[in-house]
Amino acid sequence: MTALVAVAHGSRDPRSAAVVHALLDVVRAMQPSLDVRGSFLDLSVPLLGDVLRGVAADGHRSAVVVPLLLGKAFHARVDVPSAVAEARLPSLDVTIADVLGPDPRLESAALRRLASVGVRSRDRSLGVILAGAGSSHAPANALVSSIAARWAAGSGWAGVEAAFASAATPDVPTAVARLRAQGARRIAVASWFLAPGFLPDRVIRLAGEDAVIAPPLGADPEVAELILHRYYSALTNELAEIA
């Protein structure tokens, strides 16, 4: 069977890799017969190229690389294809699947994380920040902003604002100020991050001591289901192109 090689960005924070591995354990539990391996682009090990070489050494002839990325920014468009190319494995047919976002399952996971810290809909005293990493690639930021706008229209909260930890605006303090201006007396932060690390920690610091902070998406069953969906979609598209 074609191996599934998931690739995350990587972080110096060991919590990040631990959460990625926990998420892949959920994937394995859902599909026990599938060879599922985890890898990283940088800062964590094993790196993507090393894992692909291991897949080839173990006798696989094909693999699908599933980027554990929430949007199609630089890492998805440049780093993942470059890492695959640099592995130089002519004996291994490698297909790169779509990134995880956008997908309703990610939104469901983010809302469940909010609910896990006591956030409820129809609370007019509450303003919610949907916090993402931020990118120099504008469409990646626009995706987060569109989700925030959709939540704002149907949640019953005082307001919902997108905010970014780096490389894009608005930042978290600006989003907090906007929500206060809309009448929010309390602030909650929804995480558009897969795992903890440097940027999620920055969001927490900037949100203020009184903010309610939801954990990252993490080892959520719907995120695991989405990884499998991306894997099988890539296989189907590959077969269609061959036919």
Secondary structure, DSSP 8 states (H G I E B T S, - for coil): --EEEEEE---SSHHHHHHHHHHHHHHHHH-TTS-EEEEESSSSSSBHHHHHHHHHHTT-SEEEEEE--SS-SHIIIIIHHHHHHHH--TTSEEEE---S-S-HHHHHHHHHHHHHTT--TT-TTEEEEEEE---SSHHHHHHHHHHHHHHHHHS-SSEEEEEESSSSSS-HHHHHHHHHHTT-SEEEEEE--SS-SHHHHHHHHHH-TT-EE---S-S-HHHHHHHHHHHHHHHHHHHHHH-
